[in-house]
């Protein structure tokens, strides 16, 4: 199990917060390899699963349209 990643390590690996990792687990986007015993048991993740999530997130970001920043619209200068 030493090659498995904790929630914190998984978050660092993809540049997100531990809360984001837990959200992805809840939404079914990332499946923990191990859930430790107990109601609030820690998750452990296989590195390949975390890397696959990172790739999906990067692909989604690549095709997400950019929107004007709200502050740019408020001052009448348009999209920055």
C-alpha positions in Angstrom: 0.0 0.0 0.0 3.0 2.3 0.2 2.6 3.2 -3.5 -1.0 4.5 -2.9 -1.7 8.2 -2.5 -3.5 9.9 0.4 -6.2 12.5 -0.4 -3.7 15.3 0.3 -1.1 13.7 -2.0 -3.7 13.2 -4.7 -4.7 16.8 -4.4 -1.1 18.0 -4.7 -0.5 15.7 -7.7 -3.3 17.4 -9.7 -3.1 20.9 -8.3 -6.4 20.9 -6.4 -7.5 21.0 -2.8 -8.2 17.9 -0.7 -11.9 19.1 -0.7 -11.9 18.9 -4.5 -10.6 15.3 -4.4 -13.4 14.4 -1.9 -15.9 16.1 -4.2 -14.7 14.1 -7.2 -15.0 10.9 -5.2 -18.6 11.9 -4.2 -19.5 12.7 -7.8 -18.0 9.4 -9.0 -15.2 10.9 -11.0 -12.5 9.3 -8.9 -12.7 5.9 -7.1 -10.5 5.3 -4.1 -8.5 2.1 -4.2 -9.0 1.8 -0.4 -11.3 3.4 2.1 -10.0 3.0 5.6 -12.5 1.8 8.2 -14.8 4.1 10.0 -17.4 6.7 9.0 -14.7 9.2 8.2 -12.1 6.7 7.0 -9.3 8.1 4.8 -9.2 7.3 1.1 -6.2 6.0 -0.7 -5.8 6.3 -4.4 -3.8 4.5 -7.1 -1.5 7.1 -8.8 -2.8 6.0 -12.3 -6.4 6.8 -11.3 -5.3 10.3 -10.0 -3.4 10.9 -13.2 -6.4 9.9 -15.3 -8.5 12.4 -13.4 -5.9 15.1 -14.0 -6.0 14.3 -17.8 -9.8 14.5 -17.9 -9.8 17.8 -16.0 -7.1 19.2 -18.3 -9.0 18.1 -21.4 -12.2 19.7 -20.1 -10.4 23.0 -19.3 -8.9 23.0 -22.8 -12.3 23.0 -24.4 -14.1 25.3 -21.9 -14.9 28.6 -23.5 -13.4 31.6 -21.9 -15.7 34.2 -20.4 -15.2 37.8 -19.8 -14.1 38.6 -16.2 -17.0 40.3 -14.4 -14.8 43.2 -13.3 -13.9 43.8 -17.0 -17.5 44.1 -18.0 -18.3 46.4 -15.1 -15.8 49.0 -16.1 -17.0 48.9 -19.8 -13.6 47.7 -21.2 -15.0 44.3 -22.3 -13.2 41.0 -22.0 -9.6 41.1 -20.9 
